[in-house]
Amino acid sequence: MVNIQDEKETTEEEHPFQDYRFLNYRLNQLELNLRKGIEKIETDNQTYNTQLMQTLQQLQTGQSKTYEAMAQIKQRQDNLEEKMACVESLKKNSIKHDERIKNVNDNTNHRIDVIQKILFIVASTAIGAAVTAIFSVVVKVL
């Protein structure tokens, strides 16, 4: 009986040692799996951060282009407003000049009419004098 008890004691002693090795092996596997998982999470996180930074850079580039386009449009709008003010002043000046030209044309037309009348009277008188001179020369010759 003593031998049976010794065998049981030695078997029980060997099992705990084997259990510890198995537990140690499993813990090492779990630790390796945890490390791989953490590395994968870190890699995924780095990839995500890289993609996020690229997206933010693209957004910032787009926003910069938008602000630049808005500044150009604002500048064009300011230029158009200045040009519209110039056009309005030119319209006012054009109306004033048109009135002055109309007045000058009216005065010129009136003067031309007067000159035409004077020339008509002078021409009529000259023709009448010429006809009278011709008759007088014809009468004297006959």
NUZA-884846 format. One record per atom (N, C-alpha, C): residue number from 0; residue in one letter; atom name; x, y, z. Coordinates in nm, 3 decimals, padded with zeros to 5 digits. Layout:
// NUZA-884846
SITE;num;residu;atome;x;y;z
SITE;NUM;A;CA;X;Y;Z
...
//
This chain:
// NUZA-884846
SITE;num;residu;atome;x;y;z
SITE;0;M;N;00.080;-00.118;00.000
SITE;0;M;CA;00.000;00.000;00.000
SITE;0;M;C;00.084;00.125;00.000
SITE;1;V;N;00.191;00.113;00.056
SITE;1;V;CA;00.278;00.227;00.061
SITE;1;V;C;00.318;00.267;-00.081
SITE;2;N;N;00.336;00.170;-00.161
SITE;2;N;CA;00.375;00.198;-00.299
SITE;2;N;C;00.264;00.270;-00.375
SITE;3;I;N;00.144;00.235;-00.349
SITE;3;I;CA;00.030;00.297;-00.418
SITE;3;I;C;00.020;00.442;-00.375
SITE;4;Q;N;00.039;00.467;-00.250
SITE;4;Q;CA;00.033;00.605;-00.203
SITE;4;Q;C;00.147;00.687;-00.261
SITE;5;D;N;00.264;00.630;-00.272
SITE;5;D;CA;00.379;00.701;-00.329
SITE;5;D;C;00.353;00.734;-00.476
SITE;6;E;N;00.291;00.639;-00.545
SITE;6;E;CA;00.262;00.662;-00.685
SITE;6;E;C;00.159;00.774;-00.701
SITE;7;K;N;00.062;00.775;-00.613
SITE;7;K;CA;-00.040;00.879;-00.620
SITE;7;K;C;00.021;01.015;-00.590
SITE;8;E;N;00.109;01.022;-00.495
SITE;8;E;CA;00.172;01.147;-00.459
SITE;8;E;C;00.261;01.197;-00.572
SITE;9;T;N;00.335;01.108;-00.633
SITE;9;T;CA;00.421;01.150;-00.741
SITE;9;T;C;00.338;01.191;-00.862
SITE;10;T;N;00.229;01.123;-00.888
SITE;10;T;CA;00.144;01.157;-01.000
SITE;10;T;C;00.079;01.293;-00.975
SITE;11;E;N;00.037;01.317;-00.855
SITE;11;E;CA;-00.025;01.444;-00.824
SITE;11;E;C;00.077;01.557;-00.832
SITE;12;E;N;00.198;01.528;-00.796
SITE;12;E;CA;00.300;01.629;-00.803
SITE;12;E;C;00.336;01.659;-00.949
SITE;13;E;N;00.336;01.561;-01.034
SITE;13;E;CA;00.369;01.581;-01.174
SITE;13;E;C;00.259;01.658;-01.245
SITE;14;H;N;00.135;01.634;-01.214
SITE;14;H;CA;00.024;01.701;-01.279
SITE;14;H;C;00.024;01.851;-01.254
SITE;15;P;N;00.047;01.894;-01.129
SITE;15;P;CA;00.050;02.037;-01.110
SITE;15;P;C;00.162;02.103;-01.191
SITE;16;F;N;00.272;02.039;-01.202
SITE;16;F;CA;00.381;02.097;-01.279
SITE;16;F;C;00.343;02.105;-01.427
SITE;17;Q;N;00.279;01.999;-01.476
SITE;17;Q;CA;00.234;02.000;-01.614
SITE;17;Q;C;00.123;02.103;-01.633
SITE;18;D;N;00.038;02.120;-01.535
SITE;18;D;CA;-00.066;02.220;-01.544
SITE;18;D;C;-00.005;02.360;-01.551
SITE;19;Y;N;00.099;02.385;-01.475
SITE;19;Y;CA;00.163;02.515;-01.479
SITE;19;Y;C;00.227;02.541;-01.615
SITE;20;R;N;00.290;02.437;-01.671
SITE;20;R;CA;00.350;02.455;-01.803
SITE;20;R;C;00.242;02.483;-01.908
SITE;21;F;N;00.132;02.411;-01.897
SITE;21;F;CA;00.022;02.434;-01.992
SITE;21;F;C;-00.035;02.575;-01.974
SITE;22;L;N;-00.055;02.614;-01.850
SITE;22;L;CA;-00.105;02.748;-01.823
SITE;22;L;C;-00.005;02.853;-01.871
SITE;23;N;N;00.122;02.827;-01.849
SITE;23;N;CA;00.224;02.921;-01.894
SITE;23;N;C;00.224;02.930;-02.046
SITE;24;Y;N;00.211;02.815;-02.113
SITE;24;Y;CA;00.204;02.812;-02.259
SITE;24;Y;C;00.083;02.891;-02.308
SITE;25;R;N;-00.033;02.867;-02.247
SITE;25;R;CA;-00.156;02.937;-02.287
SITE;25;R;C;-00.144;03.087;-02.261
SITE;26;L;N;-00.085;03.124;-02.146
SITE;26;L;CA;-00.064;03.265;-02.116
SITE;26;L;C;00.029;03.331;-02.218
SITE;27;N;N;00.133;03.258;-02.257
SITE;27;N;CA;00.224;03.311;-02.359
SITE;27;N;C;00.150;03.329;-02.492
SITE;28;Q;N;00.066;03.233;-02.529
SITE;28;Q;CA;-00.012;03.245;-02.652
SITE;28;Q;C;-00.107;03.365;-02.645
SITE;29;L;N;-00.173;03.378;-02.532
SITE;29;L;CA;-00.263;03.491;-02.514
SITE;29;L;C;-00.188;03.623;-02.519
SITE;30;E;N;-00.070;03.625;-02.458
SITE;30;E;CA;00.011;03.746;-02.461
SITE;30;E;C;00.053;03.780;-02.604
SITE;31;L;N;00.093;03.678;-02.679
SITE;31;L;CA;00.130;03.699;-02.819
SITE;31;L;C;00.009;03.748;-02.900
SITE;32;N;N;-00.105;03.686;-02.875
SITE;32;N;CA;-00.227;03.728;-02.945
SITE;32;N;C;-00.265;03.871;-02.908
SITE;33;L;N;-00.250;03.905;-02.781
SITE;33;L;CA;-00.277;04.042;-02.737
SITE;33;L;C;-00.181;04.140;-02.804
SITE;34;R;N;-00.053;04.104;-02.809
SITE;34;R;CA;00.045;04.191;-02.873
SITE;34;R;C;00.012;04.209;-03.022
SITE;35;K;N;-00.022;04.096;-03.088
SITE;35;K;CA;-00.059;04.105;-03.230
SITE;35;K;C;-00.183;04.193;-03.247
SITE;36;G;N;-00.280;04.175;-03.157
SITE;36;G;CA;-00.402;04.256;-03.163
SITE;36;G;C;-00.373;04.403;-03.140
SITE;37;I;N;-00.289;04.432;-03.042
SITE;37;I;CA;-00.252;04.571;-03.012
SITE;37;I;C;-00.176;04.630;-03.131
SITE;38;E;N;-00.083;04.552;-03.188
SITE;38;E;CA;-00.009;04.601;-03.305
SITE;38;E;C;-00.104;04.627;-03.421
SITE;39;K;N;-00.200;04.536;-03.441
SITE;39;K;CA;-00.297;04.555;-03.549
SITE;39;K;C;-00.382;04.680;-03.523
SITE;40;I;N;-00.423;04.697;-03.398
SITE;40;I;CA;-00.502;04.816;-03.363
SITE;40;I;C;-00.419;04.942;-03.386
SITE;41;E;N;-00.290;04.939;-03.345
SITE;41;E;CA;-00.204;05.055;-03.365
SITE;41;E;C;-00.183;05.083;-03.514
SITE;42;T;N;-00.163;04.976;-03.591
SITE;42;T;CA;-00.146;04.993;-03.736
SITE;42;T;C;-00.274;05.050;-03.798
SITE;43;D;N;-00.387;04.994;-03.757
SITE;43;D;CA;-00.515;05.045;-03.808
SITE;43;D;C;-00.535;05.191;-03.766
SITE;44;N;N;-00.497;05.221;-03.642
SITE;44;N;CA;-00.510;05.358;-03.592
SITE;44;N;C;-00.419;05.452;-03.671
SITE;45;Q;N;-00.297;05.409;-03.699
SITE;45;Q;CA;-00.205;05.492;-03.779
SITE;45;Q;C;-00.261;05.511;-03.920
SITE;46;T;N;-00.313;05.405;-03.978
SITE;46;T;CA;-00.372;05.415;-04.112
SITE;46;T;C;-00.491;05.511;-04.109
SITE;47;Y;N;-00.574;05.497;-04.008
SITE;47;Y;CA;-00.690;05.585;-03.994
SITE;47;Y;C;-00.645;05.731;-03.977
SITE;48;N;N;-00.544;05.752;-03.892
SITE;48;N;CA;-00.493;05.888;-03.871
SITE;48;N;C;-00.433;05.945;-03.999
SITE;49;T;N;-00.362;05.861;-04.075
SITE;49;T;CA;-00.305;05.906;-04.203
SITE;49;T;C;-00.416;05.946;-04.299
SITE;50;Q;N;-00.517;05.861;-04.309
SITE;50;Q;CA;-00.630;05.891;-04.397
SITE;50;Q;C;-00.702;06.017;-04.351
SITE;51;L;N;-00.717;06.031;-04.220
SITE;51;L;CA;-00.783;06.149;-04.164
SITE;51;L;C;-00.702;06.275;-04.197
SITE;52;M;N;-00.571;06.269;-04.183
SITE;52;M;CA;-00.486;06.384;-04.215
SITE;52;M;C;-00.496;06.419;-04.363
SITE;53;Q;N;-00.496;06.316;-04.449
SITE;53;Q;CA;-00.509;06.340;-04.593
SITE;53;Q;C;-00.643;06.406;-04.624
SITE;54;T;N;-00.747;06.356;-04.560
SITE;54;T;CA;-00.880;06.413;-04.581
SITE;54;T;C;-00.884;06.558;-04.534
SITE;55;L;N;-00.826;06.585;-04.418
SITE;55;L;CA;-00.822;06.721;-04.366
SITE;55;L;C;-00.741;06.813;-04.458
SITE;56;Q;N;-00.631;06.761;-04.511
SITE;56;Q;CA;-00.551;06.841;-04.604
SITE;56;Q;C;-00.630;06.872;-04.731
SITE;57;Q;N;-00.703;06.773;-04.780
SITE;57;Q;CA;-00.785;06.794;-04.899
SITE;57;Q;C;-00.895;06.897;-04.870
SITE;58;L;N;-00.955;06.885;-04.753
SITE;58;L;CA;-01.058;06.982;-04.715
SITE;58;L;C;-00.999;07.123;-04.704
SITE;59;Q;N;-00.880;07.131;-04.644
SITE;59;Q;CA;-00.816;07.261;-04.629
SITE;59;Q;C;-00.778;07.317;-04.766
SITE;60;T;N;-00.729;07.232;-04.854
SITE;60;T;CA;-00.696;07.277;-04.990
SITE;60;T;C;-00.821;07.326;-05.060
SITE;61;G;N;-00.929;07.248;-05.049
SITE;61;G;CA;-01.056;07.290;-05.111
SITE;61;G;C;-01.107;07.419;-05.051
SITE;62;Q;N;-01.095;07.432;-04.921
SITE;62;Q;CA;-01.140;07.555;-04.855
SITE;62;Q;C;-01.056;07.674;-04.898
SITE;63;S;N;-00.925;07.652;-04.910
SITE;63;S;CA;-00.837;07.760;-04.956
SITE;63;S;C;-00.875;07.803;-05.097
SITE;64;K;N;-00.902;07.705;-05.184
SITE;64;K;CA;-00.943;07.737;-05.320
SITE;64;K;C;-01.076;07.811;-05.320
SITE;65;T;N;-01.166;07.769;-05.232
SITE;65;T;CA;-01.295;07.837;-05.224
SITE;65;T;C;-01.277;07.981;-05.178
SITE;66;Y;N;-01.194;08.002;-05.075
SITE;66;Y;CA;-01.169;08.139;-05.028
SITE;66;Y;C;-01.103;08.223;-05.137
SITE;67;E;N;-01.011;08.161;-05.211
SITE;67;E;CA;-00.944;08.233;-05.319
SITE;67;E;C;-01.045;08.271;-05.427
SITE;68;A;N;-01.132;08.176;-05.463
SITE;68;A;CA;-01.235;08.206;-05.563
SITE;68;A;C;-01.329;08.315;-05.513
SITE;69;M;N;-01.364;08.310;-05.385
SITE;69;M;CA;-01.453;08.411;-05.328
SITE;69;M;C;-01.385;08.548;-05.330
SITE;70;A;N;-01.255;08.551;-05.302
SITE;70;A;CA;-01.182;08.678;-05.304
SITE;70;A;C;-01.178;08.733;-05.447
SITE;71;Q;N;-01.157;08.646;-05.544
SITE;71;Q;CA;-01.156;08.690;-05.684
SITE;71;Q;C;-01.293;08.743;-05.725
SITE;72;I;N;-01.397;08.673;-05.684
SITE;72;I;CA;-01.533;08.718;-05.717
SITE;72;I;C;-01.562;08.852;-05.651
SITE;73;K;N;-01.520;08.867;-05.526
SITE;73;K;CA;-01.540;08.995;-05.456
SITE;73;K;C;-01.465;09.107;-05.528
SITE;74;Q;N;-01.343;09.077;-05.571
SITE;74;Q;CA;-01.264;09.178;-05.643
SITE;74;Q;C;-01.333;09.213;-05.776
SITE;75;R;N;-01.382;09.113;-05.846
SITE;75;R;CA;-01.454;09.139;-05.972
SITE;75;R;C;-01.579;09.222;-05.946
SITE;76;Q;N;-01.649;09.189;-05.838
SITE;76;Q;CA;-01.770;09.262;-05.803
SITE;76;Q;C;-01.736;09.409;-05.774
SITE;77;D;N;-01.628;09.431;-05.698
SITE;77;D;CA;-01.585;09.569;-05.669
SITE;77;D;C;-01.549;09.642;-05.798
SITE;78;N;N;-01.477;09.573;-05.887
SITE;78;N;CA;-01.441;09.634;-06.015
SITE;78;N;C;-01.565;09.668;-06.097
SITE;79;L;N;-01.661;09.575;-06.097
SITE;79;L;CA;-01.786;09.602;-06.170
SITE;79;L;C;-01.861;09.720;-06.112
SITE;80;E;N;-01.862;09.731;-05.979
SITE;80;E;CA;-01.930;09.844;-05.917
SITE;80;E;C;-01.862;09.975;-05.955
SITE;81;E;N;-01.728;09.974;-05.957
SITE;81;E;CA;-01.656;10.095;-05.999
SITE;81;E;C;-01.688;10.128;-06.144
SITE;82;K;N;-01.689;10.026;-06.228
SITE;82;K;CA;-01.719;10.048;-06.369
SITE;82;K;C;-01.862;10.096;-06.389
SITE;83;M;N;-01.954;10.041;-06.309
SITE;83;M;CA;-02.094;10.086;-06.319
SITE;83;M;C;-02.106;10.232;-06.278
SITE;84;A;N;-02.031;10.273;-06.176
SITE;84;A;CA;-02.032;10.413;-06.135
SITE;84;A;C;-01.977;10.501;-06.248
SITE;85;C;N;-01.871;10.454;-06.312
SITE;85;C;CA;-01.816;10.529;-06.425
SITE;85;C;C;-01.916;10.536;-06.540
SITE;86;V;N;-01.984;10.425;-06.566
SITE;86;V;CA;-02.084;10.422;-06.673
SITE;86;V;C;-02.198;10.519;-06.642
SITE;87;E;N;-02.240;10.522;-06.517
SITE;87;E;CA;-02.347;10.615;-06.478
SITE;87;E;C;-02.303;10.760;-06.498
SITE;88;S;N;-02.181;10.791;-06.457
SITE;88;S;CA;-02.133;10.929;-06.476
SITE;88;S;C;-02.119;10.960;-06.625
SITE;89;L;N;-02.076;10.861;-06.704
SITE;89;L;CA;-02.066;10.881;-06.848
SITE;89;L;C;-02.205;10.902;-06.910
SITE;90;K;N;-02.306;10.830;-06.860
SITE;90;K;CA;-02.443;10.850;-06.910
SITE;90;K;C;-02.490;10.992;-06.882
SITE;91;K;N;-02.465;11.038;-06.759
SITE;91;K;CA;-02.504;11.175;-06.724
SITE;91;K;C;-02.434;11.276;-06.814
SITE;92;N;N;-02.303;11.258;-06.830
SITE;92;N;CA;-02.228;11.349;-06.916
SITE;92;N;C;-02.276;11.339;-07.061
SITE;93;S;N;-02.308;11.218;-07.105
SITE;93;S;CA;-02.357;11.199;-07.241
SITE;93;S;C;-02.489;11.272;-07.263
SITE;94;I;N;-02.578;11.265;-07.165
SITE;94;I;CA;-02.706;11.335;-07.175
SITE;94;I;C;-02.683;11.485;-07.184
SITE;95;K;N;-02.592;11.537;-07.099
SITE;95;K;CA;-02.560;11.681;-07.102
SITE;95;K;C;-02.503;11.719;-07.238
SITE;96;H;N;-02.410;11.638;-07.289
SITE;96;H;CA;-02.349;11.669;-07.418
SITE;96;H;C;-02.450;11.657;-07.533
SITE;97;D;N;-02.539;11.559;-07.524
SITE;97;D;CA;-02.643;11.546;-07.626
SITE;97;D;C;-02.731;11.671;-07.630
SITE;98;E;N;-02.766;11.723;-07.512
SITE;98;E;CA;-02.847;11.845;-07.506
SITE;98;E;C;-02.770;11.963;-07.566
SITE;99;R;N;-02.642;11.972;-07.531
SITE;99;R;CA;-02.562;12.082;-07.585
SITE;99;R;C;-02.549;12.070;-07.738
SITE;100;I;N;-02.528;11.947;-07.785
SITE;100;I;CA;-02.517;11.925;-07.929
SITE;100;I;C;-02.648;11.959;-07.998
SITE;101;K;N;-02.758;11.920;-07.937
SITE;101;K;CA;-02.890;11.952;-07.994
SITE;101;K;C;-02.908;12.103;-08.002
SITE;102;N;N;-02.870;12.172;-07.895
SITE;102;N;CA;-02.880;12.318;-07.896
SITE;102;N;C;-02.791;12.379;-08.004
SITE;103;V;N;-02.669;12.328;-08.015
SITE;103;V;CA;-02.577;12.378;-08.117
SITE;103;V;C;-02.633;12.348;-08.256
SITE;104;N;N;-02.688;12.227;-08.275
SITE;104;N;CA;-02.746;12.191;-08.404
SITE;104;N;C;-02.865;12.281;-08.438
SITE;105;D;N;-02.948;12.306;-08.336
SITE;105;D;CA;-03.062;12.396;-08.359
SITE;105;D;C;-03.012;12.534;-08.400
SITE;106;N;N;-02.912;12.586;-08.330
SITE;106;N;CA;-02.855;12.718;-08.364
SITE;106;N;C;-02.792;12.715;-08.503
SITE;107;T;N;-02.722;12.608;-08.533
SITE;107;T;CA;-02.656;12.595;-08.663
SITE;107;T;C;-02.761;12.587;-08.773
SITE;108;N;N;-02.865;12.508;-08.753
SITE;108;N;CA;-02.972;12.496;-08.853
SITE;108;N;C;-03.041;12.632;-08.874
SITE;109;H;N;-03.063;12.703;-08.765
SITE;109;H;CA;-03.125;12.835;-08.776
SITE;109;H;C;-03.035;12.928;-08.857
SITE;110;R;N;-02.905;12.925;-08.827
SITE;110;R;CA;-02.811;13.010;-08.899
SITE;110;R;C;-02.804;12.972;-09.047
SITE;111;I;N;-02.805;12.839;-09.073
SITE;111;I;CA;-02.803;12.794;-09.213
SITE;111;I;C;-02.927;12.842;-09.285
SITE;112;D;N;-03.042;12.832;-09.218
SITE;112;D;CA;-03.167;12.881;-09.279
SITE;112;D;C;-03.157;13.031;-09.310
SITE;113;V;N;-03.104;13.108;-09.217
SITE;113;V;CA;-03.090;13.252;-09.239
SITE;113;V;C;-02.996;13.278;-09.356
SITE;114;I;N;-02.883;13.204;-09.357
SITE;114;I;CA;-02.784;13.223;-09.465
SITE;114;I;C;-02.846;13.181;-09.598
SITE;115;Q;N;-02.924;13.073;-09.599
SITE;115;Q;CA;-02.989;13.030;-09.723
SITE;115;Q;C;-03.086;13.137;-09.774
SITE;116;K;N;-03.160;13.194;-09.680
SITE;116;K;CA;-03.254;13.298;-09.720
SITE;116;K;C;-03.180;13.420;-09.777
SITE;117;I;N;-03.070;13.456;-09.709
SITE;117;I;CA;-02.991;13.570;-09.757
SITE;117;I;C;-02.933;13.539;-09.894
SITE;118;L;N;-02.879;13.416;-09.909
SITE;118;L;CA;-02.823;13.379;-10.038
SITE;118;L;C;-02.931;13.374;-10.147
SITE;119;F;N;-03.050;13.328;-10.111
SITE;119;F;CA;-03.160;13.324;-10.207
SITE;119;F;C;-03.197;13.466;-10.252
SITE;120;I;N;-03.201;13.556;-10.155
SITE;120;I;CA;-03.233;13.695;-10.188
SITE;120;I;C;-03.123;13.755;-10.274
SITE;121;V;N;-02.997;13.731;-10.236
SITE;121;V;CA;-02.884;13.784;-10.313
SITE;121;V;C;-02.884;13.722;-10.452
SITE;122;A;N;-02.905;13.591;-10.460
SITE;122;A;CA;-02.906;13.526;-10.591
SITE;122;A;C;-03.022;13.577;-10.676
SITE;123;S;N;-03.139;13.596;-10.615
SITE;123;S;CA;-03.254;13.648;-10.690
SITE;123;S;C;-03.224;13.788;-10.741
SITE;124;T;N;-03.163;13.867;-10.655
SITE;124;T;CA;-03.130;14.003;-10.695
SITE;124;T;C;-03.025;14.001;-10.806
SITE;125;A;N;-02.926;13.912;-10.792
SITE;125;A;CA;-02.820;13.903;-10.894
SITE;125;A;C;-02.878;13.855;-11.026
SITE;126;I;N;-02.967;13.760;-11.021
SITE;126;I;CA;-03.028;13.709;-11.144
SITE;126;I;C;-03.115;13.819;-11.206
SITE;127;G;N;-03.189;13.884;-11.120
SITE;127;G;CA;-03.273;13.994;-11.170
SITE;127;G;C;-03.187;14.104;-11.233
SITE;128;A;N;-03.074;14.138;-11.171
SITE;128;A;CA;-02.985;14.241;-11.225
SITE;128;A;C;-02.922;14.193;-11.354
SITE;129;A;N;-02.887;14.065;-11.360
SITE;129;A;CA;-02.827;14.011;-11.481
SITE;129;A;C;-02.928;14.013;-11.595
SITE;130;V;N;-03.052;13.976;-11.566
SITE;130;V;CA;-03.156;13.977;-11.668
SITE;130;V;C;-03.179;14.122;-11.714
SITE;131;T;N;-03.184;14.212;-11.620
SITE;131;T;CA;-03.204;14.352;-11.655
SITE;131;T;C;-03.087;14.401;-11.739
SITE;132;A;N;-02.966;14.366;-11.707
SITE;132;A;CA;-02.849;14.408;-11.782
SITE;132;A;C;-02.852;14.350;-11.922
SITE;133;I;N;-02.894;14.225;-11.932
SITE;133;I;CA;-02.900;14.162;-12.063
SITE;133;I;C;-03.007;14.233;-12.148
SITE;134;F;N;-03.120;14.263;-12.091
SITE;134;F;CA;-03.224;14.334;-12.166
SITE;134;F;C;-03.177;14.474;-12.206
SITE;135;S;N;-03.107;14.535;-12.113
SITE;135;S;CA;-03.061;14.668;-12.150
SITE;135;S;C;-02.956;14.662;-12.260
SITE;136;V;N;-02.872;14.561;-12.258
SITE;136;V;CA;-02.772;14.548;-12.363
SITE;136;V;C;-02.845;14.510;-12.494
SITE;137;V;N;-02.940;14.427;-12.488
SITE;137;V;CA;-03.014;14.388;-12.608
SITE;137;V;C;-03.091;14.509;-12.660
SITE;138;V;N;-03.147;14.587;-12.575
SITE;138;V;CA;-03.223;14.704;-12.618
SITE;138;V;C;-03.125;14.805;-12.681
SITE;139;K;N;-03.013;14.822;-12.629
SITE;139;K;CA;-02.917;14.916;-12.684
SITE;139;K;C;-02.861;14.863;-12.815
SITE;140;V;N;-02.847;14.742;-12.827
SITE;140;V;CA;-02.792;14.685;-12.949
SITE;140;V;C;-02.900;14.692;-13.059
SITE;141;L;N;-03.012;14.684;-13.033
SITE;141;L;CA;-03.119;14.690;-13.132
SITE;141;L;C;-03.155;14.831;-13.154
//
